[in-house]
Amino acid sequence: SGFSYTGGRSRCFAYWQEFSKCYAEADVPSQCRLQADDYLECLHHTKEIAHAKAVKAEFIKQAEHHAKEGRKVADVLADGVIVGVGLIQRDQGGEGKHK
């Protein structure tokens, strides 16, 4: 946990230090669960990957829904990969009308 590929500090070294300090000072190791979770997330990106999969699944669901409504799949995909999940509404008229 101390060195990166280039010989410097690894990207998760700060999280390791927080966890190590907590573990050394704690009476019960379970008191350091949050620090351990942060360190493991930095190493493995499990929560980040799960979130990305959920976003991708929602996008696919939206694309299939639009395809069933008569839009071609290529048109749906041309709207943008992540922007097309409905979080950002695009102006279809071409004019930028703001409320």
C-alpha angles and dihedrals in degrees: 000000000000107000136047128212091272094049098257128102117310120244091251098045094106091053090048091053092050091050094045092050092048092047092051093051099038124101091206121031091222088070087074097055094115093052091046091050091050091050094048091047089053091051100043107018091217096153092044092051092047090051092049091050091051091051091048092048090051090049091051090048090051091047092052091047092052090045090055089052090061103267115129116249090236090057091051092049091046089061089072135278105251099013089063096070091090098255092113119039116216122218105245095186096063094236120103102232112176126190 
